[in-house]
Each structure stands twice: as C-alpha cells, then as structure tokens.
C-alpha cells in the first residue's frame, strides 16, 4: 500500500467507526484489511494481540477449516487405490490447501481460544474444533502418518507438535487426549529419522531443519520427554555449533518464507546458555552490532500477493520478525537494538500483506501473524 492508499483506507475506516454503512461491494477481506490497517496506524499492532485482531485471524482460520479444495496433496500414490480425496486420506487436516496449513490453522484457533476465552467467537470455534478433535478421526490421522513416515517431514511435524503444546495447555484435556496418537507417531517418526539426517537442510521454505528442531525442542521440554530433548540438542549442536560468518548476502531467495540464518540463530538461543549463545552469535553474525546483516534487515516487498510462491515473502517478513525478537530476547546493547528495530519494520509490512483477498496467502499467513503477535516460543522482548 502506498501513502494515497493508506489515506483513502483511513478515511473509509473513520467513516465506519463513525457509524456509516459499508458499501455492499466491500468484501470481507477488504473489511478485515481496513481494520488491520487502522490498528496499525494507531500503533496497536505490537507484541500483544488484541481481541479485535484475534477476531480477524479467527475468521481466516475458520474459512479454511473445512475447505477441501483447492488442495495440494503431499501424498505418495503407490497404486490407484491410494488415489482419494484429501478428506478421505486425512479426515481432520484436509482444509487450508495442504496438510501442514490445516494443522496450523487448527493451532491458530486453539491458541486464540485459549488467549481470549470470553471472545464472542468462542462458541463457534469450540463447536468447530469439537468436530475435529474426535478420537477415531485422530487415530486415522495417526495411522496415515505411521504408514507414511516421510509425510510432512519435518515442517508439518513441527506444526503438529506446536498444536500439541497448545491443546495440552487447555484446562479441558479432551482435545489433548484425542490428539495424543498423532503426537506419538510424529515423535516416533522423528526419533527414527533424525539419527539418519547427517546434514542440516538449509533453505527458506518447508524442508528447512532449524525451524522444525526448535519447535520439536519446545515440545520435548513442555512434555518432559528427556530422550527426545537430548536427541534434538545433539543434532542442533552437531549441525550448527561450528557455523561462522553466515552468508547474509545470499538471502532471500524469491520464494522464501523463512530465513535459514535467522531460524538457525532462533534455534541456537534455545540450545545454548545466554553467555554461550552471545559468543556463538558474534561468530555467526559478526557485523550485527554495526547494523550490517545484508538483506536480512530489509523487509521484503511482494510483487503479487495472489501468486502462491511469491506471497511466501509476506510470510518471510513475519518469520523474520519473530526470529529477530527471539534472538534479541537474550541480548543487550547494540545487537538487541538492531534486531528489534528491524523486527518492527518486518512486522509492520508483513501484517499489511495478509488480507489480499487471495487464498494463496490468506490460507496460512494468519497463523504466522498469530505466532508473531502472541510471542510463541520466546521470552517477550523489551522494546
């Protein structure tokens, strides 16, 4: 959005706030974009999500919950008998375009329901999720993951374990109990796979390994799975402890939604004690204190928000913001200041790119915004 777009949008929002009726042609996504923009201009889009913001992301998550098509399956068809609709293959996580997006769409609803238990949309969300967290359906999901141990490895696994942390945090444990078979299979798959993974996967999209290791480490600590935690720590140290002089000039690629470098740093601050991490970071980003981090400090513009790959860069802005805040949480001084300033710039642009009206971005970006604004997996950074 340019300055003139912001001016016009602000006028529309002011009219709405004053009681004017929205034009009939104003679509839901535009209404949500205007509300989000208005909050942004008021400075309320900070590290704490408001109930008004939460309502917009709940709308996005509910819109995709049972939307079976379009769908991008990640299945391996071994025979004609394996060809079936997404809902038949995975009877819970079939919406939101793909399995992993469906999983984090469910996570978004559970997290926001937990953080805003008295919100007016709460009853609708509870009813929708009650139909999903059904023991027999979750057992079918678990059976599919067991039969296909490389399915959604490891990005989808990571989001599923993040969902597991969230349902375990609820006072009513019925959803957690229903979901447990899925967790068990994923952890078993990870424990089988990780010893065989001899090199980290460094890229800016789904296969990237540092994000998944960080999410799984959070789950292992939350559930007190000491064996899994030990395996994850061993792999993280083996993969990344000796890394120096990360090539910041090589990011981003054109369809990144992760920074492999920032994901790595966000993982290692979970792995190392503060003093050890500070020394490691000096070697990894040696010029950070001088504000030199290549393109990592500059938010990414998106040329076409309706293109399913190009819109990844909107997600990159959001993930950079949360990793920068995560890394900054254990620092002090110039490095902290540089990261927090850049994180805010990435947050501001990333949030403005969510409500495009295109399912290419809207089926997943709300979850990334929720992760960022509700400070998942990190100590709140002081601004």
Secondary structure, DSSP 8 states (H G I E B T S, - for coil): --HHHHHHHHHHHHHHHTT----TT--HHHHHHHHHHHHHHTT--SSS--HHHHHHHHHHHHHHHT---S-------SSGGG---HHHHSSSS--SSSHHHHHHHHHHHHHHHHHTTT-TTHHHHHHHHHTTS-HHHHHHHHHHHHHSTTTTTTHHHHHHHHHHHHHHTSSS-HHHHHHHHHHHHHHHHHHHHGGG--S---SSSTT-HHHHHHHHHHHHHHHT-HHHHHHHHHHHHHHHTT--S--GGG---TT-SS-HHHHHHHHHHHHS-HHHHHHHHHHHSTTGGGT--GGGGS----S-TTSTTTTHHHHHHHHHHHHHHHHHTT--SHHHHHHHHHHHHHHHHHHHTS--S-HHHHTTHHHHHHHHHTTTTS-----
